[in-house]
């Protein structure tokens, strides 16, 4: 515990040390999010960073929405047991991601979606790890995400007779490719991705039991294919940066 940290009670006779800034953030949270943050601190009293993000934070959650949580700790731990315990205690659906500090430092330069999460999220940074977000995303990271989108494209083509399943794949393609497109323009705001908002009705059908029409599938298919093509062209115009060099050195040491 640093000199500035304060003890915060997470349950009877159990306290954790948190910074004054994070204590204030906790107190200002909505009740459910506050209970969730406290539950995470209880499970990880020595956590390095906690991030609450996603639709529950943005305020556009529906009945299908999880509570999205990222935890960074000194050394990684198994998350499935802890996830179930928090879900049972708070009666919520939880999407829990746990990184070690070293893994976080790697993922922050290879996974562009992390900057979207942090841009919209509520951050409890106990070890100043958010400074890692100032590093550029490696071109190799963008390319890996683009290849993932192209893999889903091949899977979607094999499922065209199953409109709902194909639409699900095209939605994943669209989210990934649009994320890359906006990140390349240094825009990490989900709310600015209007193409997803325009697909709101189709997305609702994908996530529920509503019948998927042929025109719904065509609309999302055409947009996904165009976006992947656009992003591929954008990627061809950019070079590698220092994050690519760091990532290569890290992989070489493994």
Secondary structure, DSSP 8 states (H G I E B T S, - for coil): --TT-EEEEEETTEEEEE-HHHHHHHHHS-HHHHHHHHHHHHH-TT-SEEEEESHHHHT---TT--EEEEEEESS----HHHHHHHHHHHT--EEEEEEEHHHHHHHHHH-THHHHHHHHSEEEESS-GGGGGGS---HHHHHHHHHHHHHHHHHHHTTTTSHHHHHHHHHHHHHHHHHHHHHHTT---GGG-HHHHHTHHHHHHHHSS----HHHHHHHHHHHHHHHHHHHHHHTT----HHHHHHHHHHHH-
